[in-house]
Amino acid sequence: MDGLLIDSEPLWQIAGRETLASFGKTLTPDQYHLTTGLRTEEWIKYWLRHFDIPIHHATEATEQIIRLAIEKIEAEGNMMPGVIHALDFFKIRGIPLGLASSSPVELIEVVLQKLNIGDYFVHCASAQQLPLGKPHPQVYIDCAAAMQVSPVQCLAFEDSFNGMIAAKAARMKCVVVPSATDAESEKWKAADVQLESLLHFDDVIFRQLNG
């Protein structure tokens, strides 16, 4: 969802940066990309440990990041290019769509309402309450189970490395649409297809993925 359906990653980054700034710490862009796709709690715990900040601050910091991110996304978040094109591509073919996100349920609801795309999805799954989030595949496995389909019959769309690993670990095909600043990385070769934008997804790619 974040970074794929809505241009929220910069806003998450600001929320995370503001929260870490309260501890006197800053992240480089490369450091931020390293942990993109993790749940907020895992994200902040990673960086608290990295900066040797007492871990007991994690709960308060997590709540602060989520609150700031929701406020910023609700006010400033914009739909990513090609979202309606991609959603309609599957809708007109009768292929059901699910949403599997590391974001909390509250934010998923905010985004679906803001973009007015909730009716496209037959099920939405959040990793918020799972024992492990992405890159663990459980949120993808749970979403497929709720849709009553096998993960091997699913195609996942991702923008983050951790999300791509989760999708592949669930045995799904995966299309990645990474940010332009990270698109040249070799790590994306683990995906089945890499696109600059959802606008570029078409019948040729779909048939290729279907074998």
N, C-alpha and C positions, 0 to 999 in steps of 0.2 A: 504494500500500500504506500508507505512513505517512500518517496523518491521514484515511484513507478506510476501511481495514480495521481498523486498530489505532490507538488513541489515543496515538500515539507522538510527535506533533509537540511537545507540551510537554516531553517527555523529551529529544528532539533539541535543543530550545531550551536546556534546562538544560546539556546536554553542551557545546553551542557557547558558552554564556555562561561556563561554568567554564573552558573553554579560552582564550577571549579575556581572561578576568580574569587569567590568568597573564601576560598582556602589559600588564595595567593598563587594559584597554579594556572598555566595556560597549555593548550595543545597546539601542535603544528598541524597543518592540513593532512599530512601523511599519517600522523598518529590518529587523527579522527577517522580517516578512511579504514584504518585497521580494525576498528570496532564497530563500524556501521553494520546494522542488521541485528545487533544484540538487543536483548530486552534492556530496558532502562536500568533496572536493578543490577544486572550483570555488567552493564556498561560502566556505571559509577563505581562498582566494587573493583573492577579491573583497574580503573585509574586511581582510585584511592590507594590500592596496594602499590601501584606503580610509583606514586608520589610519596609513599610511606605516611599516608594520612590514616589515623585510627579508623578502623572499619565500622565502629559504632555510629559513625556519621552517615552510613549508607542509607538507612531508612528515610531520614529527614531529607537528604540530598536527592534521593529518588523521587520523593513526593514533590520537591521543589522543581525538578526538571520537568516532570509530567505536567504540573500545573502551568509552568511557563510555556511549554510546548503547545499545550491545548489552547491557551490564550492566543499565542502567536499564529497558530495554524488556523484557528477559527476566524481571526481578523485578517490574515494576510495570505493564507495558502491558496494557490492557484492550481487548476487542473493541468496535468502534464500533457504535452502534445500527443495526439493519437489515441487518447483513452477511449473516446466514444467510438472511434474507428475500430479499435480492437474489440471492444465489448460487443458492438453490433455485428462484427465478423462472426462471432460464435453464436450470438443470439439468433441470427437469421438461419443458421445451420442447425438449430435445435440442440446445441451443445451446452450443457449446464456449466455454470461458472461458480466457483467457490473463492473465498478470500481467506488466506492464511497469513496472519500478521503477527509480528512480535509486539506490536503496540497494544496498549490496554484497551479493553472493550469500550470504555468511555470515549477514547479518541477515534476508534473505528466508527462509532455511531456519529460522531461529529463530522468526520470526513465524508461518510456516505450521504449525510444530510446536506452538507455544504455543496457537494458536487452533484447531488440529486441523481445518484447512481445505485441506490440501494436495491431497486427492483431487478437489477441485472443478476444478483447473486442469490443462489438457492441456499447457501450456507456461509456463515462467517465464523472463523475460528481464531481465537487469540491465544498466544503462548503465555499470557500474563500469569496464569495460575498453574502452569505446568511445572514439573520438577526441573526441566531443562528447556531452554529456548533455542532458537537457531544459533549455531549451525546444527543442533540436534534436529532430526526430522519429525519429531512427534507432532508438531502442529500441522504439518502437511499430511501425515498419516491420519490424524484425527479428522481433518477436513474431508479427506477422501472417504473415510468410513461413514461420516455423516451424510455424504452424498451417495453412499452405497455403490461406490466404484472402487476398483483396484488402483493403487498408486501407479502401477505400471501402465495403466490406461490414461494417465493424466499428463498434461503439459503445464508446467509452471512457468510463470514470468517473474523475473527477479531483477533488482537493480544493485543488490549488494553481494559481496563475496560470501558472507556467512549465509545469506539466503540461498544462494546458488548451491552451496555445499549441502544445506538442509534438503533442498529439492532432489539433488542427485542421490543423497543418502536414502531418501524415501523411494528411490528407483523410478523417479519421474523424469521425463524429458524436460529440458530447461532452456528457455530463451532469456538471455540477459540483456538488459538495457542500462548499462552503467553510465554514470555521469561523465560528461565530456572530459573532465579533468583527470579521470582515472581510466579512460577507455582503452589506452594503449598497453595496459598491463598484460603480461603473459598469463596471469591467473585466470582470465576469462576463457581460456582455451578448454577448460573443463566443461563449459556449457555446450549444448548442442548447436545453438545459434547465438550470435551476438548482433544486436541491432543498435543503430544510433537513436532510434525513436520507435515507439509503437506504431507510428504512421507507416513504417516500412514493412510491417507484417502483412503478408498476402497469401494468396492461394498457392503460389509456388513454394514458399517456405512451409506452409501447412502440409502440402503433399510430401515434401521432403521429410518432414518430421514423422509423417505417418508411414514412411517406408514404401 
